[in-house]
């Protein structure tokens, strides 16, 4: 059962509720797999749009359920966390595109890679969330560390955006390199098979390697996304479910906005503002916990700031992309005019 609580933990979640929630999420993932991902195929924009809408609607329904059983603050924290995690996950898609290109994943297998990779990421994030909740409940000063880390990450994002540095190719992490060294692999895809036997030897296929790449790379993104959501709520149940709903629709979002990613030229600025804002919120909360009388930022204010930043970022990105495209067209016309003359 979900019951309101006056303390930082907004809802008292029983083990039965945790179990039912996890079973429900697993059932949704199974339905997604058997309906949309069981047979390898190229994902159309229509299919991606329908499933993206389904996952967003499910997240909204879950938030409404939290409002009914846990109160307005619990629901507000879920929506703030979900929107934050969803916006941060869009940044993950840039790296996912690089991974797909590096391993030359055929388009018909990309949805399977993303599905398993996201499941691996969800399990790893669950471990991160459990560890974070345990640390926070024992050491309240960790909010200072989380807050400072988010502010530093925000500043780093701004510097990278201003310098125009973009990661042009994916670099494998140490875990992935160790796996490739320890286990022999084949350089050809064999459908969706993870292992094949060739000349009496059991070999990994690139399919397994790229799935591990997607899942383990997400851990790096979790280093800022997990502290960010803990800056909005300290309730492990809300943190986990917000992450789960944000991640589970990531596969469809990849196919839906894949072509738009390059147009979100101001995304790094928007994410840096959000991370910096949450970092300041965490520091203020940490000061409040130590007895210092400072104003705390409410969830409605947090939700409003996050939504406003994302809307402004999207609008300015599309305007800048349109301007760049127009400038490129004019430059091409000038070149053709010079060539003709």
C-alpha positions as CSV (number, residue, x, y, z in Angstrom):
1,X,0.0,0.0,0.0
2,X,1.0,3.6,-0.6
3,X,0.5,5.9,2.4
4,X,1.3,9.6,2.9
5,X,4.1,10.4,5.2
6,X,5.1,13.8,6.6
7,X,8.8,13.2,6.4
8,X,11.2,13.3,3.4
9,X,10.0,9.9,2.4
10,X,6.7,11.0,0.9
11,X,5.1,7.6,0.5
12,X,5.4,4.5,2.7
13,X,5.9,1.8,0.1
14,X,5.4,-1.8,1.3
15,X,7.4,-4.7,-0.1
16,X,4.2,-5.9,-1.7
17,X,3.9,-2.6,-3.6
18,X,7.6,-2.8,-4.7
19,X,7.0,-6.3,-5.9
20,X,3.8,-5.5,-7.8
21,X,5.5,-2.4,-9.4
22,X,8.5,-4.4,-10.6
23,X,6.2,-7.2,-11.9
24,X,4.1,-4.6,-13.6
25,X,7.1,-3.0,-15.3
26,X,8.3,-6.4,-16.4
27,X,4.9,-7.1,-17.9
28,X,4.9,-3.8,-19.8
29,X,8.4,-4.6,-21.1
30,X,7.3,-8.1,-22.2
31,X,4.3,-6.6,-24.0
32,X,6.6,-4.1,-25.8
33,X,8.9,-6.9,-26.8
34,X,6.3,-9.4,-28.1
35,X,4.3,-6.7,-30.0
36,X,7.0,-4.4,-31.3
37,X,10.4,-6.0,-30.8
38,X,10.2,-9.7,-31.2
39,X,10.7,-9.8,-35.0
40,X,13.7,-7.8,-36.2
41,X,12.6,-5.0,-38.6
42,X,13.1,-1.4,-39.6
43,X,11.1,0.8,-37.2
44,X,8.9,3.3,-39.0
45,X,8.3,6.8,-37.6
46,X,4.6,5.8,-37.1
47,X,5.5,2.8,-35.0
48,X,8.1,4.8,-33.0
49,X,5.6,7.6,-32.5
50,X,2.8,5.3,-31.3
51,X,5.0,3.5,-28.8
52,X,6.6,6.8,-27.5
53,X,3.1,8.1,-26.9
54,X,2.1,4.8,-25.1
55,X,5.1,5.1,-22.7
56,X,4.5,8.8,-22.0
57,X,0.8,8.1,-21.3
58,X,1.7,5.2,-19.0
59,X,4.1,7.5,-17.1
60,X,1.3,10.1,-16.8
61,X,-1.2,7.5,-15.5
62,X,1.4,6.3,-13.0
63,X,1.9,9.9,-11.8
64,X,-1.9,10.3,-11.4
65,X,-1.9,7.1,-9.4
66,X,0.8,8.6,-7.1
67,X,-1.4,11.7,-6.7
68,X,-4.4,9.7,-5.7
69,X,-2.5,7.4,-3.2
70,X,0.6,9.4,-2.2
71,X,-0.6,13.1,-2.5
72,X,0.3,16.0,-4.7
73,X,3.9,16.4,-3.6
74,X,4.7,12.8,-4.4
75,X,3.1,13.1,-7.9
76,X,4.9,16.4,-8.5
77,X,8.3,14.9,-7.6
78,X,7.6,12.0,-9.9
79,X,6.8,14.3,-12.9
80,X,9.8,16.5,-12.2
81,X,12.0,13.5,-11.9
82,X,10.5,11.9,-15.0
83,X,10.9,15.0,-17.2
84,X,14.5,15.6,-16.0
85,X,15.5,12.0,-16.6
86,X,13.8,12.0,-20.0
87,X,15.6,15.2,-21.1
88,X,18.9,13.8,-19.9
89,X,18.3,10.6,-21.7
90,X,18.0,12.5,-25.0
91,X,21.7,13.3,-24.6
92,X,22.3,9.6,-24.3
93,X,20.9,9.2,-27.8
94,X,23.8,11.1,-29.3
95,X,26.2,8.4,-27.9
96,X,23.9,5.6,-28.9
97,X,24.1,6.8,-32.5
98,X,27.9,6.7,-32.3
99,X,27.8,3.2,-30.9
100,X,25.5,2.0,-33.7
101,X,27.8,3.5,-36.3
102,X,31.0,2.1,-34.7
103,X,29.7,-1.4,-34.6
104,X,27.9,-1.0,-38.0
105,X,24.7,-2.4,-36.5
106,X,22.2,-3.3,-39.3
107,X,19.0,-1.2,-39.1
108,X,16.7,-4.2,-38.6
109,X,18.7,-5.2,-35.4
110,X,19.0,-1.8,-33.8
111,X,15.7,-2.0,-31.9
112,X,16.8,-5.3,-30.3
113,X,20.1,-3.9,-29.4
114,X,18.5,-0.9,-27.7
115,X,15.9,-3.0,-25.9
116,X,18.5,-5.3,-24.2
117,X,20.9,-2.4,-23.7
118,X,18.2,-0.3,-21.9
119,X,17.3,-3.3,-19.7
120,X,20.9,-3.7,-18.7
121,X,21.0,0.1,-18.0
122,X,17.8,-0.2,-15.9
123,X,19.3,-2.9,-13.7
124,X,22.5,-1.0,-13.2
125,X,20.6,2.2,-12.4
126,X,18.5,0.2,-9.9
127,X,21.8,-0.7,-8.1
128,X,22.9,2.9,-8.2
129,X,19.6,4.1,-6.8
130,X,19.7,1.6,-3.9
131,X,23.3,2.6,-3.1
132,X,22.4,6.3,-3.3
133,X,19.4,6.0,-1.1
134,X,21.4,4.1,1.6
135,X,24.1,6.7,1.5
136,X,21.7,9.6,1.8
137,X,19.8,8.1,4.7
138,X,23.0,7.7,6.6
139,X,25.0,10.8,5.6
140,X,23.0,13.9,5.0
141,X,26.2,15.9,4.0
142,X,26.3,13.9,0.8
143,X,23.9,16.5,-0.6
144,X,26.7,19.0,-0.6
145,X,28.8,16.6,-2.7
146,X,25.9,15.8,-5.1
147,X,25.1,19.5,-5.4
148,X,28.7,20.5,-6.1
149,X,29.1,17.7,-8.6
150,X,26.0,18.8,-10.6
151,X,27.1,22.4,-10.6
152,X,30.6,21.3,-11.9
153,X,28.9,19.1,-14.5
154,X,26.7,22.0,-15.6
155,X,29.8,24.2,-16.0
156,X,31.6,21.5,-18.0
157,X,28.7,21.1,-20.3
158,X,28.6,24.9,-21.0
159,X,32.4,24.9,-21.7
160,X,32.1,22.0,-24.1
161,X,29.1,23.6,-25.9
162,X,30.9,27.0,-26.2
163,X,34.1,25.4,-27.5
164,X,32.1,23.4,-30.1
165,X,33.8,20.1,-29.1
166,X,31.7,17.1,-30.0
167,X,32.5,13.5,-29.5
168,X,33.1,12.3,-33.1
169,X,33.6,8.6,-32.3
170,X,32.7,6.2,-29.5
171,X,35.5,5.0,-27.3
172,X,35.0,1.7,-25.6
173,X,35.1,1.6,-21.8
174,X,37.5,-0.6,-19.9
175,X,34.9,-3.2,-19.1
176,X,34.0,-3.6,-22.7
177,X,37.6,-3.9,-23.8
178,X,38.2,-6.5,-21.1
179,X,35.3,-8.6,-22.3
180,X,36.5,-8.4,-25.9
181,X,40.0,-9.5,-24.8
182,X,38.9,-12.3,-22.6
183,X,36.2,-13.8,-24.9
184,X,36.9,-14.5,-28.6
185,X,34.3,-12.9,-30.9
186,X,33.3,-13.0,-34.6
187,X,33.2,-9.9,-36.8
188,X,30.0,-10.8,-38.5
189,X,26.4,-10.5,-37.3
190,X,24.4,-13.8,-37.1
191,X,20.8,-12.4,-36.8
192,X,20.0,-11.7,-33.2
193,X,22.2,-14.5,-31.9
194,X,24.6,-13.5,-29.1
195,X,26.9,-16.6,-29.4
196,X,27.8,-18.8,-32.4
197,X,29.9,-21.9,-32.7
198,X,32.6,-21.8,-35.5
199,X,35.2,-24.5,-36.0
200,X,34.3,-26.0,-32.6
201,X,34.8,-22.7,-30.8
202,X,32.1,-20.7,-29.0
203,X,32.3,-17.1,-30.1
204,X,30.6,-13.9,-29.1
205,X,28.8,-12.0,-31.9
206,X,28.9,-8.2,-32.4
207,X,25.3,-8.2,-31.2
208,X,26.3,-9.0,-27.6
209,X,29.2,-6.6,-27.6
210,X,27.0,-3.6,-28.8
211,X,24.3,-4.5,-26.2
212,X,27.0,-4.4,-23.5
213,X,28.3,-1.1,-24.9
214,X,24.8,0.5,-24.7
215,X,24.1,-0.8,-21.2
216,X,27.5,0.0,-19.6
217,X,27.8,3.4,-21.3
218,X,24.6,4.5,-19.7
219,X,26.3,4.0,-16.3
220,X,28.4,7.1,-17.1
221,X,25.3,9.1,-17.7
222,X,23.8,7.8,-14.5
223,X,26.6,9.5,-12.6
224,X,24.9,12.9,-13.1
225,X,21.3,11.8,-13.7
226,X,21.0,9.9,-10.4
227,X,22.2,12.8,-8.2
228,X,20.0,15.1,-10.3
229,X,16.8,13.2,-9.5
230,X,17.8,12.8,-5.8
231,X,17.9,16.6,-5.9
232,X,14.2,16.5,-6.7
233,X,13.1,13.7,-4.4
234,X,14.8,11.5,-1.8
235,X,12.1,8.8,-2.1
236,X,13.7,5.7,-3.6
237,X,10.4,4.5,-5.0
238,X,9.8,7.7,-6.9
239,X,13.5,7.8,-8.1
240,X,13.3,4.3,-9.4
241,X,10.0,4.5,-11.2
242,X,10.8,7.9,-12.7
243,X,14.1,6.4,-14.1
244,X,12.2,3.2,-15.3
245,X,9.6,5.1,-17.3
246,X,12.2,7.5,-18.7
247,X,14.4,4.6,-19.8
248,X,11.8,2.2,-21.1
249,X,10.6,4.6,-23.8
250,X,14.1,5.4,-24.9
251,X,14.2,2.8,-27.6
252,X,11.3,4.3,-29.5
253,X,12.5,7.8,-28.9
254,X,15.8,6.9,-30.6
255,X,13.9,6.1,-33.8
256,X,11.4,8.9,-33.5
257,X,13.9,11.8,-33.1
258,X,17.0,10.3,-34.5
259,X,16.9,12.7,-37.4
260,X,16.2,15.7,-35.1
261,X,19.1,15.1,-32.8
262,X,21.5,17.2,-34.9
263,X,18.9,20.1,-34.8
264,X,18.9,20.3,-31.0
265,X,22.0,22.5,-31.1
266,X,21.3,24.2,-27.7
267,X,20.5,21.0,-25.8
268,X,23.8,21.1,-23.9
269,X,23.0,24.6,-22.7
270,X,19.5,23.6,-21.6
271,X,20.8,20.5,-19.7
272,X,23.5,22.5,-18.1
273,X,20.9,25.0,-16.8
274,X,18.8,22.2,-15.4
275,X,21.7,20.4,-13.7
276,X,23.0,23.7,-12.3
277,X,19.6,24.6,-11.0
278,X,19.1,21.2,-9.3
279,X,22.7,21.5,-7.9
280,X,21.8,24.8,-6.3
281,X,18.6,23.2,-5.0
282,X,20.6,20.4,-3.4
283,X,23.1,22.7,-1.7
284,X,20.2,24.8,-0.3
285,X,18.6,21.6,1.0
286,X,21.9,20.4,2.5
287,X,22.2,23.8,4.3
288,X,18.6,23.6,5.5
289,X,19.4,20.1,6.9
290,X,22.3,21.4,8.9
291,X,20.2,24.1,10.5
292,X,21.0,27.0,8.3
293,X,17.9,29.1,7.6
294,X,17.9,29.4,3.8
295,X,15.0,29.3,1.3
296,X,14.3,25.9,-0.2
297,X,13.0,25.5,-3.8
298,X,9.6,23.8,-4.0
299,X,8.7,21.1,-6.4
300,X,6.2,23.2,-8.4
301,X,9.0,25.8,-8.9
302,X,11.4,23.0,-9.9
303,X,8.9,21.5,-12.3
304,X,8.2,24.9,-13.9
305,X,11.8,25.8,-14.3
306,X,12.7,22.4,-15.9
307,X,9.7,22.6,-18.4
308,X,10.4,26.2,-19.2
309,X,14.1,25.5,-19.9
310,X,13.3,22.6,-22.1
311,X,10.7,24.5,-24.1
312,X,13.0,27.5,-24.6
313,X,15.9,25.2,-25.5
314,X,13.9,23.4,-28.1
315,X,12.5,26.6,-29.7
316,X,15.9,28.3,-29.9
317,X,17.6,25.1,-31.2
318,X,15.1,24.8,-34.1
319,X,15.4,28.5,-34.9
320,X,19.2,28.2,-34.9
321,X,19.1,25.0,-37.0
322,X,16.8,26.7,-39.5
323,X,19.1,29.7,-39.7
324,X,22.2,27.5,-40.3
325,X,20.4,25.6,-43.0
326,X,19.4,28.8,-44.7
327,X,23.0,30.1,-44.5
328,X,24.3,26.8,-46.0
329,X,21.8,27.1,-48.9
330,X,22.8,30.7,-49.6
331,X,26.5,29.7,-49.6
332,X,25.8,26.8,-52.0
333,X,23.9,29.2,-54.3
334,X,26.8,31.7,-54.2
335,X,29.2,28.9,-55.1
336,X,27.1,27.9,-58.1
337,X,26.7,31.5,-59.2
338,X,30.5,31.9,-59.1
339,X,31.0,28.7,-60.9
340,X,28.6,29.6,-63.7
341,X,30.3,33.0,-64.1
